[in-house]
Amino acid sequence: VPQVDILGPLCQEIRNAKNADVAEAGVEALYSILESTGHKMKNESWKQVIEAISSVPSMEHSSSDWADSCQTGFRCLKLIVDDFLEDAASAARSTLLDCCSTFGRSRQDVNTSLTAIGLLWTIADQDAGTESVERALAKLVLLASDTRPEVRNCSVNTLFSCIVGRGPTFTESQWESCICKTVFGVYDAVTSDTENSEEVPNEEKSKKKSRYQVSVHHSRDSADKQWLATQALVLRG
């Protein structure tokens, strides 16, 4: 029986799960499979596995009931990147980047989002070409407009680190695209959101501190001030 046919029903069950407990059981089983037989995974199986993982932290699953399943799904993604990146990326690099971006946008845990942003660059940098880099930069531009200051600041810092790291390999046309679409794009995004920002609800504020958190006096701890801090990061970049 082809491997893709064996994994297919489990991946479909995860993608279609309406109940958090069902999804969690599915990704737990998937993690066990990856841990024990991930090195035997065939090319056509990686895409369906990664798509199943990516379906867990969707916007429809933003309630606290889905926190455990999202964490387990992210453990699967981290295992793939840490142990099977070469095989998985050669078969489904774009799908992997999409999955990281989905976890980056997830509202379940800010630290998961920050780690997912770092994985974006890990995956893209492993590709000798520039297509993956361009896709990763485009996703970082979108994440740079996240309402959570830690996430957008991490995205901005990662974006400029990517440009500095791979810039020497860019052609003139790639630099033009990078400046016009990426650098100006991220500045336009944070500028637009600064103008339209409102107070961030308390429940959306991180309960855990991170090195990307903006430290301001309580009298200046407002959404618009934090957006201005992100603008400053962009200008320094």
N, C-alpha and C positions, 0 to 999 in steps of 0.2 A: 504494500500500500504506500503510495507516495506520501512523503512527509507533510506536504502542504494539505493533503486530505485529512491527515490525522489531527493537525493543529487547527484546521479550518473551523470545526464546530466550536472549539473552545474560544477562539478569537471572535467568532460571530456572537457567541453568548456574552462576551465582555462588551462588545460594541453595542449590542441591543439591550443591555441590562438597564432596567428601570429602577431596580432596587439596589441600594448601596451594598448590602450584604452579599448579594449575588455577584456584583462586580468585584468585590474584595476577594471572594472565594475564587473567582476566575483568575485574577491577577496573581494571587498567591500560588495557584497551580502553575501559572505561566512562569513565575519566578523559579519554582522548583525545577521546571523543565529546562529553563535557560541555565540554571546553576549546574545541572547534572549532564545535560547533553547539548548545551549551546555550541560547543566546538564542532558538533556534527550538523549544525543547521545548514540547510541548503539555501542557495541564493533566493529562490522564489518564496521561501518561507519567511525571510526577514521582513519583507514589506508588510505582510499580513499581521505579523507579531507586533511590529512597531505601530501600525495603524490601530491595532486593538489597544495598546498602551496609551496612545494619544487620545483615544476617545474617552478615557476616564476623567481627566481634569477639564471637561467642557464647561461652558457657561451654565448649562442646565444642571450641572452637578456642583454648584457653588455652596450648597448648604453644608452645615457642619456634619451631617450624616455621612457625607462622602469623604470626609477628611482621611480616614484610615485607608480607604481604597485608593485615594490619590497618592498617599504616601507609599503604598505598596507598588503602585504603578510607577512611581518615580524611582523606586529601588530597582525595578526591572530596567528602566532606561539607563540608570547609572551603571548597572551590571553590564549592559551591552556596550556602553562607551568605554568602561574600564577594561573589560576582558575580551570583547569581540569586535572592537571598532573596525579593524581592517576588513573583516569579512562582511559585517553589517553595512558599512559605508560603501563598499564596492557594489553591493546589491541594492541599497536603498538610502543613499546619502541624503537626497532631498527630503525623503520621508522622515529621516532622523532629525534633520534641521527643523522640519515642521513640528515634530514632537517636542523638541526642546522649546520652541517658541510657544507652544500651547501650555507647557508647564510654566514658562516664564510669565504668562498672562494669568495663570491660575490664582484664585483668591484664597486658597486654602492655607498656605503657609508662605510667608515672605522669604524665609531662608531657602525653601525649595525653588522659588522663583529666581533668587540670586544665583544658586548653583546651576540652574538650567541655563541661565545667561552665559555663564562660564563654559558650559558644555557646548553651546553654539559655536564658540570660537575653537574649542578643541577639535570638533568635527570638521569645521571648515579649514582649519590650518593643516589638517592631515592630508588635504587634497593639494596636489602639486599645481593644479590649474587654478583659474580665478573665478570660475562659475560659482563654486560653493562659497567663496569669500564674498562675492557680490550678493548672493542670497542671504548670507548671514548678516551682512551689513544692512540690508533692507529690513530684516527682521529686528535688528537692534534699533533702527530708526523708529519703528512702530512701538517697540517696548520703551523707548525714551519718552513717550507721551503717556506712560502709565500714571494713574492717579497716586500711586504709592511712591513717595520720594526716594526710598531706598532702592526700589526697582529701577526707576528711571535714571537715577544717578549711576547705578551700577552699569546700566545699558550704555550711558554716555561714555563712561570711563573705558568700558570694554571696547566700544566702537573705535575710539581713538587709539587704543592699544593695538587693535587689529590693523588700523591704517598704518601706524608706525612700523609694525612688525612685517607687513607684507608690501608696504609702499615701495621699497627698492625694486620689486619685481613688476611694478605697474608700468604699462606703456603710457604714452602721452594721452591717448584717448581714454584709457582707464582712469588716469588722474583727473581728466576733465569731468568724466562721469562721477567720480568719487567726490570731487569738490561741489559740483552743481547739484547732484541728486542726493548724496549722502550727507555731506557737511551742512550745506544750506538746507537740506531737507530736515535734518534733526533740529537745526536752529528754528526753522519755521514752525515745526511741530511744538517745541517747548514755548515759543513766543505766543503762538495761537492759544495754547492751553493756559498760559499765564493770564492772558487777557480775559479768558472765560472761566477762570478758576473760582471755586467757592470753597467754603470751609469743608474739610474732609471729615466725614462722620467718625465718631470715636471708635466704632467697631472696625473701621478700616485701618486704624493706626496699628502699627506693629507692636506686639506685646514683648518682642525681643529686640534688643539693640543689635545693630550691625555696624560695620565700619563704613557703610554707605549712608547711614542715617544722618540727617542734618541736625546739628545741635544748635538750637537758638533759644534765646531767652523767652520765657512764657508769653511776654507781651508781643513777641514777633512770631510766635509759633502758629502761623496761619498758612492756609494753602497757597495764597498768592506769594508770600515771602519764600516759601519752600520752592515754588516754581522759579522765582528769581534766582535762588541758589543754584538750581539746575541750569538756568541760562548762563550763569557765571562759569559753571563747569564746561559748557559748550564753548564759550569764548576763550577759556584758557586752553582748550584742546586745539 
